[in-house]
Amino acid sequence: MVGFKIVEHLHAYMQYSNGNYETFEGIVLVLRQQPQHGHAPGDLIEIDGHKFELDYFTSFPGYHVSIANKGVLREGVYARVLVHGRLLLKVEYR
Protein backbone atom coordinates (compact mmCIF):
# COMPACT_ATOMS: atom_id res chain seq x y z
CA MET A 1 0.00 0.00 0.00
CA VAL A 2 2.79 2.42 0.86
CA GLY A 3 4.47 1.73 -2.47
CA PHE A 4 1.23 2.52 -4.30
CA LYS A 5 0.92 5.87 -2.49
CA ILE A 6 4.50 6.76 -3.35
CA VAL A 7 3.79 6.02 -7.02
CA GLU A 8 0.63 8.20 -6.91
CA HIS A 9 2.56 11.13 -5.45
CA LEU A 10 5.43 10.69 -7.89
CA HIS A 11 2.96 10.60 -10.81
CA ALA A 12 1.34 13.85 -9.62
CA TYR A 13 4.74 15.51 -9.26
CA MET A 14 5.76 14.43 -12.78
CA GLN A 15 2.52 15.80 -14.27
CA TYR A 16 3.19 19.16 -12.61
CA SER A 17 6.87 19.18 -13.60
CA ASN A 18 6.05 18.38 -17.23
CA GLY A 19 3.34 21.03 -17.47
CA ASN A 20 0.68 18.38 -18.04
CA TYR A 21 -2.21 20.24 -16.41
CA GLU A 22 -5.06 22.64 -17.08
CA THR A 23 -5.41 26.04 -15.44
CA PHE A 24 -8.69 27.41 -14.11
CA GLU A 25 -9.04 30.84 -12.59
CA GLY A 26 -11.90 32.79 -11.03
CA ILE A 27 -14.08 33.35 -8.00
CA VAL A 28 -14.71 30.26 -5.84
CA LEU A 29 -18.32 29.21 -5.42
CA VAL A 30 -18.99 26.75 -2.60
CA LEU A 31 -21.72 24.27 -3.52
CA ARG A 32 -21.32 21.93 -0.52
CA GLN A 33 -19.21 21.83 2.66
CA GLN A 34 -17.77 18.79 4.42
CA PRO A 35 -18.15 18.77 8.23
CA GLN A 36 -14.89 19.07 10.17
CA HIS A 37 -14.99 15.46 11.30
CA GLY A 38 -16.05 13.95 7.97
CA HIS A 39 -18.80 11.35 7.65
CA ALA A 40 -20.03 13.19 4.55
CA PRO A 41 -18.80 13.91 1.01
CA GLY A 42 -16.05 16.51 0.63
CA ASP A 43 -16.41 20.20 -0.13
CA LEU A 44 -17.76 20.77 -3.62
CA ILE A 45 -16.50 23.98 -5.16
CA GLU A 46 -16.73 25.57 -8.58
CA ILE A 47 -14.08 27.70 -10.27
CA ASP A 48 -14.50 29.04 -13.80
CA GLY A 49 -17.42 26.68 -14.43
CA HIS A 50 -15.50 23.56 -13.32
CA LYS A 51 -16.41 21.60 -10.20
CA PHE A 52 -13.89 20.09 -7.81
CA GLU A 53 -14.37 17.95 -4.70
CA LEU A 54 -12.02 18.48 -1.76
CA ASP A 55 -12.16 15.57 0.67
CA TYR A 56 -9.96 16.22 3.68
CA PHE A 57 -9.98 12.55 4.62
CA THR A 58 -8.38 11.15 1.46
CA SER A 59 -4.75 10.28 1.02
CA PHE A 60 -4.61 11.24 -2.65
CA PRO A 61 -1.88 13.64 -3.69
CA GLY A 62 -2.83 17.20 -4.51
CA TYR A 63 -4.70 19.84 -2.57
CA HIS A 64 -7.66 18.46 -0.61
CA VAL A 65 -8.04 20.60 2.52
CA SER A 66 -11.69 21.30 3.29
CA ILE A 67 -13.05 24.65 4.48
CA ALA A 68 -13.82 23.24 7.95
CA ASN A 69 -10.16 22.20 8.26
CA LYS A 70 -8.76 25.65 7.39
CA GLY A 71 -8.80 25.24 3.61
CA VAL A 72 -8.21 28.37 1.55
CA LEU A 73 -10.70 27.68 -1.24
CA ARG A 74 -13.65 29.47 0.37
CA GLU A 75 -16.68 31.29 -1.02
CA GLY A 76 -15.70 34.51 -2.80
CA VAL A 77 -11.94 33.89 -2.88
CA TYR A 78 -10.25 34.56 -6.21
CA ALA A 79 -8.25 31.43 -7.03
CA ARG A 80 -6.08 29.97 -9.76
CA VAL A 81 -5.72 26.19 -9.75
CA LEU A 82 -3.53 23.86 -11.80
CA VAL A 83 -5.38 20.60 -12.36
CA HIS A 84 -4.50 17.18 -13.77
CA GLY A 85 -7.57 14.97 -13.99
CA ARG A 86 -9.24 15.44 -10.64
CA LEU A 87 -6.07 16.42 -8.75
CA LEU A 88 -5.44 20.03 -7.80
CA LEU A 89 -1.69 20.19 -8.26
CA LYS A 90 -1.27 23.82 -7.23
CA VAL A 91 -3.53 26.43 -5.65
CA GLU A 92 -2.92 30.18 -5.72
CA TYR A 93 -5.40 32.57 -4.14
CA ARG A 94 -5.96 36.16 -3.07
TIVO-2410 file (N, C-alpha, C; in nm, 3 decimals):
# residues 94
REC num residu      c1      c2      c3 atome chaine
REC   1      M   0.082  -0.120   0.000     N      A
REC   1      M   0.000   0.000   0.000    CA      A
REC   1      M   0.086   0.126   0.000     C      A
REC   2      V   0.191   0.125   0.080     N      A
REC   2      V   0.279   0.242   0.086    CA      A
REC   2      V   0.344   0.266  -0.049     C      A
REC   3      G   0.386   0.160  -0.115     N      A
REC   3      G   0.447   0.173  -0.247    CA      A
REC   3      G   0.351   0.235  -0.348     C      A
REC   4      F   0.224   0.197  -0.340     N      A
REC   4      F   0.123   0.252  -0.430    CA      A
REC   4      F   0.106   0.402  -0.408     C      A
REC   5      K   0.105   0.445  -0.282     N      A
REC   5      K   0.092   0.587  -0.249    CA      A
REC   5      K   0.212   0.666  -0.297     C      A
REC   6      I   0.330   0.609  -0.286     N      A
REC   6      I   0.450   0.676  -0.335    CA      A
REC   6      I   0.441   0.695  -0.486     C      A
REC   7      V   0.395   0.594  -0.556     N      A
REC   7      V   0.379   0.602  -0.702    CA      A
REC   7      V   0.277   0.709  -0.738     C      A
REC   8      E   0.164   0.717  -0.666     N      A
REC   8      E   0.063   0.820  -0.691    CA      A
REC   8      E   0.123   0.960  -0.675     C      A
REC   9      H   0.196   0.982  -0.569     N      A
REC   9      H   0.256   1.113  -0.545    CA      A
REC   9      H   0.362   1.145  -0.649     C      A
REC  10      L   0.441   1.047  -0.686     N      A
REC  10      L   0.543   1.069  -0.789    CA      A
REC  10      L   0.477   1.103  -0.923     C      A
REC  11      H   0.369   1.033  -0.957     N      A
REC  11      H   0.296   1.060  -1.081    CA      A
REC  11      H   0.244   1.204  -1.082     C      A
REC  12      A   0.185   1.248  -0.971     N      A
REC  12      A   0.134   1.385  -0.962    CA      A
REC  12      A   0.247   1.487  -0.978     C      A
REC  13      Y   0.359   1.461  -0.914     N      A
REC  13      Y   0.474   1.551  -0.926    CA      A
REC  13      Y   0.523   1.558  -1.071     C      A
REC  14      M   0.529   1.445  -1.138     N      A
REC  14      M   0.576   1.443  -1.278    CA      A
REC  14      M   0.479   1.519  -1.370     C      A
REC  15      Q   0.349   1.507  -1.346     N      A
REC  15      Q   0.252   1.580  -1.427    CA      A
REC  15      Q   0.272   1.730  -1.410     C      A
REC  16      Y   0.294   1.774  -1.288     N      A
REC  16      Y   0.319   1.916  -1.261    CA      A
REC  16      Y   0.450   1.961  -1.325     C      A
REC  17      S   0.555   1.883  -1.307     N      A
REC  17      S   0.687   1.918  -1.360    CA      A
REC  17      S   0.687   1.926  -1.512     C      A
REC  18      N   0.609   1.841  -1.577     N      A
REC  18      N   0.605   1.838  -1.723    CA      A
REC  18      N   0.502   1.934  -1.782     C      A
REC  19      G   0.433   2.008  -1.699     N      A
REC  19      G   0.334   2.103  -1.747    CA      A
REC  19      G   0.209   2.036  -1.801     C      A
REC  20      N   0.183   1.914  -1.757     N      A
REC  20      N   0.068   1.838  -1.804    CA      A
REC  20      N  -0.052   1.865  -1.712     C      A
REC  21      Y  -0.108   1.985  -1.724     N      A
REC  21      Y  -0.221   2.024  -1.641    CA      A
REC  21      Y  -0.302   2.133  -1.711     C      A
REC  22      E  -0.422   2.155  -1.661     N      A
REC  22      E  -0.506   2.264  -1.708    CA      A
REC  22      E  -0.510   2.370  -1.599     C      A
REC  23      T  -0.533   2.494  -1.639     N      A
REC  23      T  -0.541   2.604  -1.544    CA      A
REC  23      T  -0.682   2.661  -1.545     C      A
REC  24      F  -0.738   2.678  -1.427     N      A
REC  24      F  -0.869   2.741  -1.411    CA      A
REC  24      F  -0.854   2.855  -1.312     C      A
REC  25      E  -0.921   2.965  -1.340     N      A
REC  25      E  -0.904   3.084  -1.259    CA      A
REC  25      E  -1.038   3.156  -1.246     C      A
REC  26      G  -1.067   3.204  -1.125     N      A
REC  26      G  -1.190   3.279  -1.103    CA      A
REC  26      G  -1.231   3.279  -0.957     C      A
REC  27      I  -1.352   3.327  -0.934     N      A
REC  27      I  -1.408   3.335  -0.800    CA      A
REC  27      I  -1.459   3.196  -0.759     C      A
REC  28      V  -1.428   3.156  -0.636     N      A
REC  28      V  -1.471   3.026  -0.584    CA      A
REC  28      V  -1.617   3.034  -0.540     C      A
REC  29      L  -1.695   2.939  -0.588     N      A
REC  29      L  -1.832   2.921  -0.542    CA      A
REC  29      L  -1.836   2.791  -0.462     C      A
REC  30      V  -1.889   2.795  -0.342     N      A
REC  30      V  -1.899   2.675  -0.260    CA      A
REC  30      V  -2.039   2.616  -0.277     C      A
REC  31      L  -2.046   2.495  -0.328     N      A
REC  31      L  -2.172   2.427  -0.352    CA      A
REC  31      L  -2.210   2.332  -0.238     C      A
REC  32      R  -2.109   2.286  -0.163     N      A
REC  32      R  -2.132   2.193  -0.052    CA      A
REC  32      R  -2.010   2.198   0.039     C      A
REC  33      Q  -2.031   2.187   0.170     N      A
REC  33      Q  -1.921   2.183   0.266    CA      A
REC  33      Q  -1.919   2.051   0.341     C      A
REC  34      Q  -1.798   2.000   0.362     N      A
REC  34      Q  -1.777   1.879   0.442    CA      A
REC  34      Q  -1.763   1.919   0.589     C      A
REC  35      P  -1.832   1.848   0.680     N      A
REC  35      P  -1.815   1.877   0.823    CA      A
REC  35      P  -1.670   1.853   0.866     C      A
REC  36      Q  -1.629   1.918   0.971     N      A
REC  36      Q  -1.489   1.907   1.017    CA      A
REC  36      Q  -1.446   1.765   1.046     C      A
REC  37      H  -1.536   1.683   1.093     N      A
REC  37      H  -1.499   1.546   1.130    CA      A
REC  37      H  -1.540   1.443   1.025     C      A
REC  38      G  -1.574   1.488   0.905     N      A
REC  38      G  -1.605   1.395   0.797    CA      A
REC  38      G  -1.743   1.335   0.805     C      A
REC  39      H  -1.753   1.207   0.769     N      A
REC  39      H  -1.880   1.135   0.765    CA      A
REC  39      H  -1.977   1.195   0.664     C      A
REC  40      A  -1.923   1.258   0.562     N      A
REC  40      A  -2.003   1.319   0.455    CA      A
REC  40      A  -1.909   1.342   0.335     C      A
REC  41      P  -1.965   1.361   0.217     N      A
REC  41      P  -1.880   1.391   0.101    CA      A
REC  41      P  -1.800   1.519   0.125     C      A
REC  42      G  -1.693   1.535   0.049     N      A
REC  42      G  -1.605   1.651   0.063    CA      A
REC  42      G  -1.668   1.780   0.016     C      A
REC  43      D  -1.596   1.891   0.038     N      A
REC  43      D  -1.641   2.020  -0.013    CA      A
REC  43      D  -1.656   2.009  -0.165     C      A
REC  44      L  -1.759   2.069  -0.217     N      A
REC  44      L  -1.776   2.077  -0.362    CA      A
REC  44      L  -1.769   2.224  -0.398     C      A
REC  45      I  -1.668   2.259  -0.477     N      A
REC  45      I  -1.650   2.398  -0.516    CA      A
REC  45      I  -1.653   2.409  -0.668     C      A
REC  46      E  -1.674   2.531  -0.714     N      A
REC  46      E  -1.673   2.557  -0.858    CA      A
REC  46      E  -1.583   2.678  -0.883     C      A
REC  47      I  -1.495   2.662  -0.982     N      A
REC  47      I  -1.408   2.770  -1.027    CA      A
REC  47      I  -1.415   2.773  -1.178     C      A
REC  48      D  -1.447   2.888  -1.234     N      A
REC  48      D  -1.450   2.904  -1.380    CA      A
REC  48      D  -1.537   2.799  -1.448     C      A
REC  49      G  -1.650   2.765  -1.385     N      A
REC  49      G  -1.742   2.668  -1.443    CA      A
REC  49      G  -1.704   2.522  -1.426     C      A
REC  50      H  -1.596   2.494  -1.355     N      A
REC  50      H  -1.550   2.356  -1.332    CA      A
REC  50      H  -1.564   2.321  -1.185     C      A
REC  51      K  -1.617   2.204  -1.158     N      A
REC  51      K  -1.641   2.160  -1.020    CA      A
REC  51      K  -1.527   2.070  -0.972     C      A
REC  52      F  -1.494   2.087  -0.845     N      A
REC  52      F  -1.389   2.009  -0.781    CA      A
REC  52      F  -1.437   1.966  -0.642     C      A
REC  53      E  -1.403   1.843  -0.603     N      A
REC  53      E  -1.437   1.795  -0.470    CA      A
REC  53      E  -1.309   1.789  -0.387     C      A
REC  54      L  -1.315   1.847  -0.268     N      A
REC  54      L  -1.202   1.848  -0.176    CA      A
REC  54      L  -1.239   1.766  -0.054     C      A
REC  55      D  -1.186   1.646  -0.045     N      A
REC  55      D  -1.216   1.557   0.067    CA      A
REC  55      D  -1.095   1.551   0.158     C      A
REC  56      Y  -1.106   1.613   0.273     N      A
REC  56      Y  -0.996   1.622   0.368    CA      A
REC  56      Y  -0.946   1.485   0.414     C      A
REC  57      F  -1.031   1.386   0.406     N      A
REC  57      F  -0.998   1.255   0.462    CA      A
REC  57      F  -0.947   1.155   0.358     C      A
REC  58      T  -0.899   1.203   0.244     N      A
REC  58      T  -0.838   1.115   0.146    CA      A
REC  58      T  -0.687   1.123   0.157     C      A
REC  59      S  -0.622   1.026   0.101     N      A
REC  59      S  -0.475   1.028   0.102    CA      A
REC  59      S  -0.420   1.050  -0.040     C      A
REC  60      F  -0.506   1.095  -0.129     N      A
REC  60      F  -0.461   1.124  -0.265    CA      A
REC  60      F  -0.366   1.242  -0.264     C      A
REC  61      P  -0.274   1.246  -0.360     N      A
REC  61      P  -0.188   1.364  -0.369    CA      A
REC  61      P  -0.271   1.484  -0.415     C      A
REC  62      G  -0.214   1.600  -0.408     N      A
REC  62      G  -0.283   1.720  -0.451    CA      A
REC  62      G  -0.354   1.787  -0.334     C      A
REC  63      Y  -0.402   1.906  -0.360     N      A
REC  63      Y  -0.470   1.984  -0.257    CA      A
REC  63      Y  -0.606   1.923  -0.227     C      A
REC  64      H  -0.636   1.902  -0.099     N      A
REC  64      H  -0.766   1.846  -0.061    CA      A
REC  64      H  -0.811   1.892   0.079     C      A
REC  65      V  -0.768   2.009   0.119     N      A
REC  65      V  -0.804   2.060   0.252    CA      A
REC  65      V  -0.941   2.126   0.247     C      A
REC  66      S  -1.032   2.077   0.328     N      A
REC  66      S  -1.169   2.130   0.329    CA      A
REC  66      S  -1.176   2.263   0.405     C      A
REC  67      I  -1.284   2.335   0.383     N      A
REC  67      I  -1.305   2.465   0.448    CA      A
REC  67      I  -1.304   2.449   0.600     C      A
REC  68      A  -1.373   2.347   0.650     N      A
REC  68      A  -1.382   2.324   0.795    CA      A
REC  68      A  -1.246   2.293   0.858     C      A
REC  69      N  -1.150   2.253   0.777     N      A
REC  69      N  -1.016   2.220   0.826    CA      A
REC  69      N  -0.914   2.323   0.781     C      A
REC  70      K  -0.960   2.448   0.770     N      A
REC  70      K  -0.876   2.565   0.739    CA      A
REC  70      K  -0.830   2.572   0.594     C      A
REC  71      G  -0.910   2.516   0.504     N      A
REC  71      G  -0.880   2.524   0.361    CA      A
REC  71      G  -0.894   2.667   0.310     C      A
REC  72      V  -0.822   2.701   0.207     N      A
REC  72      V  -0.821   2.837   0.155    CA      A
REC  72      V  -0.922   2.860   0.043     C      A
REC  73      L  -0.975   2.753  -0.015     N      A
REC  73      L  -1.070   2.768  -0.124    CA      A
REC  73      L  -1.210   2.785  -0.066     C      A
REC  74      R  -1.239   2.910  -0.029     N      A
REC  74      R  -1.365   2.947   0.037    CA      A
REC  74      R  -1.449   3.034  -0.056     C      A
REC  75      E  -1.575   3.047  -0.024     N      A
REC  75      E  -1.668   3.129  -0.102    CA      A
REC  75      E  -1.612   3.270  -0.122     C      A
REC  76      G  -1.610   3.315  -0.248     N      A
REC  76      G  -1.570   3.451  -0.280    CA      A
REC  76      G  -1.422   3.473  -0.301     C      A
REC  77      V  -1.339   3.376  -0.270     N      A
REC  77      V  -1.194   3.389  -0.288    CA      A
REC  77      V  -1.162   3.381  -0.438     C      A
REC  78      Y  -1.071   3.465  -0.483     N      A
REC  78      Y  -1.025   3.456  -0.621    CA      A
REC  78      Y  -0.910   3.355  -0.624     C      A
REC  79      A  -0.924   3.250  -0.704     N      A
REC  79      A  -0.825   3.143  -0.703    CA      A
REC  79      A  -0.783   3.106  -0.845     C      A
REC  80      R  -0.663   3.055  -0.853     N      A
REC  80      R  -0.608   2.997  -0.976    CA      A
REC  80      R  -0.560   2.858  -0.938     C      A
REC  81      V  -0.611   2.755  -1.007     N      A
REC  81      V  -0.572   2.619  -0.975    CA      A
REC  81      V  -0.514   2.550  -1.098     C      A
REC  82      L  -0.411   2.469  -1.076     N      A
REC  82      L  -0.353   2.386  -1.180    CA      A
REC  82      L  -0.401   2.244  -1.154     C      A
REC  83      V  -0.467   2.186  -1.255     N      A
REC  83      V  -0.538   2.060  -1.236    CA      A
REC  83      V  -0.495   1.956  -1.337     C      A
REC  84      H  -0.473   1.834  -1.290     N      A
REC  84      H  -0.450   1.718  -1.377    CA      A
REC  84      H  -0.555   1.615  -1.340     C      A
REC  85      G  -0.646   1.588  -1.431     N      A
REC  85      G  -0.757   1.497  -1.399    CA      A
REC  85      G  -0.841   1.558  -1.290     C      A
REC  86      R  -0.848   1.490  -1.177     N      A
REC  86      R  -0.924   1.544  -1.064    CA      A
REC  86      R  -0.832   1.598  -0.953     C      A
REC  87      L  -0.702   1.597  -0.977     N      A
REC  87      L  -0.607   1.642  -0.875    CA      A
REC  87      L  -0.576   1.790  -0.890     C      A
REC  88      L  -0.587   1.864  -0.782     N      A
REC  88      L  -0.544   2.003  -0.780    CA      A
REC  88      L  -0.396   2.003  -0.744     C      A
REC  89      L  -0.313   2.027  -0.844     N      A
REC  89      L  -0.169   2.019  -0.826    CA      A
REC  89      L  -0.112   2.143  -0.758     C      A
REC  90      K  -0.175   2.259  -0.784     N      A
REC  90      K  -0.127   2.382  -0.723    CA      A
REC  90      K  -0.245   2.476  -0.706     C      A
REC  91      V  -0.247   2.548  -0.594     N      A
REC  91      V  -0.353   2.643  -0.565    CA      A
REC  91      V  -0.289   2.777  -0.532     C      A
REC  92      E  -0.333   2.881  -0.603     N      A
REC  92      E  -0.292   3.018  -0.572    CA      A
REC  92      E  -0.420   3.095  -0.544     C      A
REC  93      Y  -0.419   3.184  -0.449     N      A
REC  93      Y  -0.540   3.257  -0.414    CA      A
REC  93      Y  -0.506   3.396  -0.362     C      A
REC  94      R  -0.609   3.482  -0.366     N      A
REC  94      R  -0.596   3.616  -0.307    CA      A
REC  94      R  -0.730   3.662  -0.257     C      A
***
